[in-house]
Amino acid sequence: MREDAPAHSWFGPTLLDTSPDPTEDPRELTRLWRGFMTARLTLGLVLVMLQLALYITGTAHNQWLIAVSAAYFAGTVATRLLTSPKPLGSAFNRNWLMLVGLDVLTFASLQWMQGSNLNYTPLFALPILLAAVLGSLRMALGTAASVTMLLLGGTLWTYLGSPMDATPYFVQAALSGVGYFAIALLANQLSARLADEGQRARRSQVAARIQRQVNELVIESLPDGVLIVDTAGSVRAANPAARQLLGSRRAQQSTGFGLRDEPGWRPLLDLTRMSVGTGHNQEADVSIRHEGHGPRRLRARTRLAAPQGTDGESLCVLFLQDLRELEARMRTEKLASMGRMSTAVAHEIRNPLAAIAQANALLDEDLSDPRLKRLTGMVSQNAKRLEKIVEDILNVSRVQPLEDIHAAPLVHINESVHRICHDWAMQNNAQQQLATQLPDTESAVPFDADHLRRVLINLLDNARRYASSQPDAIQVGVRTTESQQARLTIWSDGAPMDRSVERHLFEPFFSSESRSSGLGLYICRELCESHGATILYQRNVRPTRGQVVEGNEFVIGFANTPSNDTQPANLNTTPWQTTLY
């Protein structure tokens, strides 16, 4: 509520200034200001031309009328060009005097000097409207009161100068005053109501614009494709995922296209027409085939948008999903379920497996027949293999992420890598096959020592499985990046992986060999992520045996610690020590 609106008034609550000020919006204030200034300028020009015409025709002989009109016209030009839009406020002030007061004084002077020849009282409506719209109700009523007092005072002055029956003149002045009060009240309330409607409309526009931007952002970031298609098959809108799934250069580069433009999109067009024709949502698995490319299987779902208006056009929203991704999600969910089940089964298998291994060892002690010895050896070998698989499955369930990386135990990376590689090379008779490259300066990383051993041994076993038997076929190195992040690399000269294998490299129970559990790389990733580290696979080249050889490389990026931030800056330039076992 405005400050000039009383708590109790005979006008009632609907007539008070409870609505937003129409001058609160800068754009609305500027529009109203310019409108009133233009009206005052036009009125000033009309008054000047009127007085000149009266003077030339001899109707009026008072040159002061021309001077007052010219001065008013000059004042309106100055206020139109030199002043900036501003509200008049709620009380009489300098702005009121420059605008409303000038108008009231000018029209009163013209009325007094013109006498009874012309009646200028209708012009007083302009300053009252100006005060009602650009000011407050108090200012508008005060302006109306001042104009009424001037009219009554002028009538009294005329009556005192020449006694006559002035009753009609007093009644006319009083009625004009009542009309001015009504104009002030209605104009203020009407402008406030229009301002309130304008603010509501602007708030609705802002909300609609924000909602539209949010919707566009959500649709743009959706992994599923979204197409908006009309009844003619023209695509009104499409998000990047949909353009990618359509599999055509036309869809990715053209701003406007239709499902009729490509023969491969025919199944989508038929599904859209069926949905529009029947008025029901449709769902189907379709295949998109483009010349020179293999088929792309999609799951398409349609949703009908309600037409706007009586003759509005029906639109169909088409949702597209890649069936390969859906099947991959289903596989992941199945793998997760299988993992939980496998953990429970592994716990149950351990005791019977230990009993089988122990019984086989006792039986082997009492046998002397070589054929039977060979059978017990096979049982022992496969029992150890089962034990390794069970241990891998249980290791997956034991991996827990650390709550605070900086609170993790620190391990000296160079010393630990050297010791683990030495032990592994001795156990696998790979002294010539393995080479390590370690910097002189030691650095500490947040990683459990036993977990680091498990990760590095898994990666070394994986590298040895595919590497050649040549010297330096497997290379392990430690280096520090410019951001002081320690990185461990395990490189081998193996052949490139197939794309289908690389895509599922770190998934559980996935392996390209039938004798592998498919949990080694998955455990490595889980252990790394639990310590805030990252692991990735890439093809990289390394100098070995006098030439540059391309091979498979796994890179582990350790999390930074406060101690790493204080390491010497020359770690990157320190020569690596190469060790052959």
N, C-alpha and C positions, 0 to 999 in steps of 0.2 A: 504494500500500500504506500502511496506517496505521502510525503511528510505533511502536505497541506490538506490531506483528507482527514476530517475529524472522525472521532470514534462513533459519534452519534450525530445524525443529520436528518433533517426532514426530507432530504432528497431520497433517502432510502439507500440500502447497500448496493443496489444495481446502478445507481447514478454517481457513485463516488469514483475517484480515480484509482480503482483497484486493478485496472488493466495495465499492461506494460506501457511504458512511455513510448509513443511513436517515434521519438527522436533518439531512442537508445541505439537503433541500428544506424550505423554511419551511412549506408547506402540509401536508406529511407530518408534520413535527415537531409542528405544532399539533394535528393529528388524534390522533396517538399520545399527546401530552401530556394532552389533554382526556380521552381514554379511560382512561388510568391514574389521573388525578385523580378521575374519576367512580367508578372501581372502588374506590379507597381511601376515598372519601367513603361509598360504600355499605357497605363493609366496616366502617368505623368506626361507622356507625349500627346495623348488625347486632350488633356487639359490645356497644354500650351497651344495646340492647334485650335481648340475651341475659343480660347480667349483672344487669339489673334483674329479669328473669323468675326467674333463679336465686335472687336475694336475696329476692324476694317469696314464692316457694314454699318458702324455707328450705333449698334445696339447698346454697347457699353463704352464708357469713356474713361474708366478708371484704369490707368496704366499699372497700378499696383497689382491688379489681378494677373496681368501678364508676368510681372516680376515674380510674384509668389509662385505661379505655375512653372516658370522657368527654373526658379530655385529648387522646387520640388523635383522637377525632371532631372536636374543636375545631381541632386542627392540620390535619386534612384539609380542613376547611371553609376555613381561612385560606389554605392553599396553592392550593386550587381557585379562590378568588376574588381573591387578592391577588398571586399570582405569575404571571409570564409564561412562555410556553413557551421552554425552553432545553435544549440537550443537556447531559448530565451530564459529558461529557469522557471522558478516558482514564485518569484517576487519581482517587484519593479526594480530595474537596474539600468546600467548604461546601454545594454543591448536593446532594452525596451524603449529607451528614449531615442536611440538612433533609428529605429524602425517604426514601432507602433506610435510612439510619441510624436515623431515627425509627421506621420500620416494624420493623426488626430489634430495636431496643431495646424497643418496645412488646410485640411478640409474645413475646420472651424473658421479659419481666417477667410477662406473663400466664401463661406456662407455668410459671415458677418459683413464683408465688403460688397458682396453681390446684392445684398438686400433681399427683396422679395421677388426679384426677377427670375432667379434660378434656385432650385432646391438641391443642395449638395448632401443632404442627410443620408441618402442611400449609399454614398461612398464610405460612410463610417463602418459598413459591414466588412470592408477589407481589413483594416487593422484589428477588428474584433476576431475575425477568422484567423488572422496571423497569430494573435495571442493565444487563441484556443488550440491551434494545431501545433505550433512550435513552442508554446509555453505550457502552463498548467491551467487547471480550472480556476484557481484563485486569480491568476493574472487575467484570464479571459473575462471573468465576472467583474474584476476591478476595472478593466478597460471599458466594458459595457456601462458600468456605473459612471465612469468619468465622462463618457460620451453623453449619457443621459443628463448629467449635471450641466454639461456645456449647453445642451439643447434647451433645458429649462432655464438656465441662466441667460441665454440669448433671448428667449421669449420674454423673460422678466425685464431685461434691459430695454427691449423694444416697447414693452407696455409702459415702463416708467418714462420713456422719452416721449411718447405720444399716447396719452390715455385713450383707450378704446376697449371694445369688448374683446379681450384676449383669451376668453375661455376656449374657443376652438384651437388656438395655437398651443395652449398648455396641454390640451387633450392630445393633440397631434404629437407633441414632444414626449408626453408620457407613453403613448402607444408605441412610438418609435423606440423608446427605452426598453419597454417590455419585449419588443421584438428583438432588440439587441441582446437582452439577457437570454432569450430563447435560442438565438443563433449561437451565442457563446456556449451555452450548456450543450446543445445538440451537436455542435461541431466538435467540441472536446470529447464527448462520449463516442461519437461516430469515428473520429480519428483514432481514439484508443481501441475501439473494437476492431477497426481495420488493421491497426498495428498488431493487435493480439492474433488475429487471423494470419497476418503476414509472418509473424514469428513462428506460429504453429506450422505454417506451410514450409518455412525454411528449415525448422527442426525436422519435419518429415522428409524433406529433400536430403538433408544431411544424413539422417538415419538410413534412408533408401540408398544413398550413394555409398555409405559405409557398408551396408549389407551387400550391395552389389560387388563392391571391391573384395569383401571377405569371401563371397561366393566364388568370384573369379579366381581368387588366390587358392581356395580349397580345391576347385576343379582343376586348376593348372597343376597343383602338386599331387593330384590323385595318381596312384600307380595304374589304375584302371582307365581305359579310354572312355571318353564321354563325347557323344555326338548329338547335336540338336538338328533334326531333319524335318523338313516340311513335307506336305502331301505330294509335292512334285519330285521329291528325292533330292532337293538341294540342301546342302549342309550349311546351316546358319552359323554354327559355332562348333569348334572342335578343340579339345585340349591337346597338348603335345603327346601324351601317351596314346591317344586315339590316332593321331597322324602317324605315329611310329608303327602302330599295330596294323594300319591299313596297308603298309608296305609298298607305297608308291611315291615316286618323286613328286607327282602332282599334288598329293595330299600334304607333303612336307613343305613345299615351296609356294603353293598357291593359296591366296587368302580366301578365295571363294571357289568351291568345287561342288560337284554333285555325285551321288552314288551311281549315276548313270554314265559317268565319264570313263569308268574302267570296267571291262567285262568281269574281272575278278571280284568286284564288289556287288555283283548281281544277287548273291544270297542275302546280303544285308538289305538291299533294296526290297526284295520280296518279303523279308521279315517285317520291314517297316510298313509296307503297304498292307500286309495282312493284319498288323496291329491296328492301323488306322481304319481299315475296312470293317473289322469285326468289333472294334471298340474295346478290345481286351488286350491286356499285356501278354507279350509272347516271350518265350525263352527257347533257344536252340543252340546246338553246336554246329558251327559252319566252318567251311574251309575256303580260304582266299588263295586263289592261284593267279599268279602273274607270269607272263611269258619270260622264260629264262630263270625263274626262281622256283624253289620248291613250295609246296602248299604250306600255308600257315593256318593252324587250327585255332579257332576262337570260340569262346562262349559269349553269345549275344543275348541281351535282355532289353526289352522295350518297356518304356513307361510313357503313357499319354499325358500331355500337358493340357489343362483345361483351356479352351479357346476364350479369348478376351473379347467381350462384347457380343452382340447378337449375330454379327457376321464375321466374327473373328476366325482366323485360320488355325486349324489344329496342328500342333507340333508334336513330334515324337522324340523322346529322349532315348538314345541308344547307348547302352553300357556294354563295353567290350572288355573281355579278359582273355589273356593268353592261356590256353589250356596247358601249355608246358609249365608255366608258373604255378597254376592250380595243382597240377600233378606233383610238382616239386614240393609245394606246401603240404600236400597230403603225405608225401613220402617222409617229409621232416617230422610231421606229427606221428606217423607210424614208427619212425626211428626213435622218437622220444619215448613212445609207449614201449617199444621193444627194449630200449635201454633200461627203463625201470624194471621191466620184467626180467631182463638179463641179469641185472644186479641181484634181484631176489633169487634167481636160479643159481647164480654163481655162488652165493652163500651156501646154498643147499648142496652144491656139487663138491665143495672143497673137502668135506669130511669123507664122503665115499671115494673120492679120487685119491686122497692120502692113504686110505686103507688099501686101495688097489695097488698103488705104488709100493707100499710096504710089503704087501703079500707077494708081489712080483719079485721084490728084492730077496725075500726069504726063499722063494721058490728057486730063484737063480742060483742061490748058494748050494742047493742040493742037486743041481743038474750037472751032468757031464757030457751029455750028448750035444754035439755042435748044432744040430738042427733045432733042438729045443732051446739052446742058448740063444740062437738067432731070434726065435720067437719071443723070448723074454726081453731081448734087447729092443725089439719092435714095440712091445708093450711099454717098456720104460721110456722110449723115445716119444711115443704118442702121449703118454701120461704127462711128461714134462711139457709137451706142447699144450695140452689142455690146461695144465697148471699156469702156463704163461698167459693163455687167453683169459682164464679166470682172474688172474692178477691184474691184467689190463682193464677188465670190466670193473673190478673193484676200485682200481685207481681213479677211474672216471668219477665214481660216486664220492671219492674222498676229496676231490679238488674243491676248495672253498675260496671265494674271493676275499682278499684282505680288506678290512674296513679302512685302514689308513696306510697308504703307500709309504709315507715317511717313517712310520713306526715298524716297517718290515725289517727283518735282519739284513745287514749289509754283507755282501760277499765280494772279495777281491777277484775281479773278473779274470785278470791275466793268470794269476796263480791257479785258480780253480780250473780254467780251461786247459792249462798246461797239464795239470795232474790228471784230469779226466781223460784227455786225449792220450796221455802216456799209458794209463791203465787199459784203455780200450784197445790201443794198438798192440799191447803185449798179449792181451787175451785173444785177439783175433788174428794175430800174426800178420799185422798190416803195417809194420814199421816203415817199409819203403813206400807204401801206398799213401800214407798220411803225412801231411806237412802242415805245420802251424806257423802263423805269422802274427806275432804279438809285439806291441809297442814297449819301449823301455819303461815308460811311466805307468805306474799302477793306478787303477781307478776302482771305486767301490760302487756297486749297484744294489738296489733293494730287491733281493731275490734269495729265496731259501736255497742253501747249498745242495741239499738232497734233491730238491725239485730241479735245480739247474743240471745236476748230473743226469737225472732221468730224461730231461729234454734233450740234452746234448747227445746222450747215448742213443736215443731213438732216432735222432737226425743222422748220426753217424752210421747206424745200422741201415737206415733207409738209403744213404748215399752209397754204402758198400754194396748194396743189393744191385744197383744199376751202374756203378762206376766200372771202369776198366781195371786191369791189374797192373797198369803202367805206374811208374814212380810219379808222385805228386798228383795222382788221379783224384785224391780228396784233399782239399785245402780248407783249413779252419783259421779264421782271422778275427782280430778285434781291432776296432778303430773308433775314434771319437769324431763326431761331426762338428760343424762350426757352432751349433747350438749347445755344445758340450753334452751330447747324448751318446752314450756308449752303444755300439752295435756289434753283434756277433754274427759272423757269416760262415756258413757251411756250404762249400762249393764242391761239385763233383763233375767229372767229364762225361756223364751219362747222356744218352740220347734224349731229344726233346720229348716231353710228355704229350700224349694225345689231348686234344681240346676237351673232350668229354671227361677225361680223367682229371685234368687240371681244374675244371669247373667244380668238381666235388672233392677236391683234394683234402680238405680239412673236415669233411663230414664223417660222422661215426659209422662204423661197420661198412665203409666203402673201401675197396681195395681192388687193384687190377690183378692180383694174384689170389688164387684159390686157397693157398696155405696161410694167408695172412688174416688176422682178425679185423684189420681196418680201423684200429683204434690208436695206433702209434701217433700219427700226426694230429689226430683229434685231441689226444691227451696233451701234446705239446702246445697246441693253441689254448687249451683250457688253463694249463699251468701258467703260460705267459700272460694271459688276460687277467688271471687272479692276482698277479703281481704288477699290474699296470703296464705290462710290456706288450709289444706287438710282434707278430710273426707273419711273414709273407714269402711267397715264392716268385722267382723271376728267372729268366734266362740271362746269363751274364758271361763275359769272356774273362779269362785269366791267362797270364803267361805261364806256360809250363812246358818242360822238355824242349826249350829253345824255340817255341812257337806260341802263338795266341790261339787258345782253344775255347770253344763255346761250350757251356755246360749249365747244369741246373744249380740254382743257388737259393738257399733259405736264409733270410735276414731277420734277426731278432733285434728290435729296438727297445732298450731298457728305459724305464722311467728315470727321469732326472731326480737327483737328491741334493740337499744343501751342500753335501761334500763335493758333488760333481761341479757345482757352480764355482768352486774355488780351485779347481784343477788348473795347472799351468796352461797357458794359451797355446803352447807349442806342441800339444799332443798330436795334432794333425800332421806336423812336419817331422815327427820323430820316426826314424827308420824302423821298420819292423824286423823282429828277429825271426828268422826262419829255422825251424827245427825239423829234422827228419828222424824218425824213430827206426 
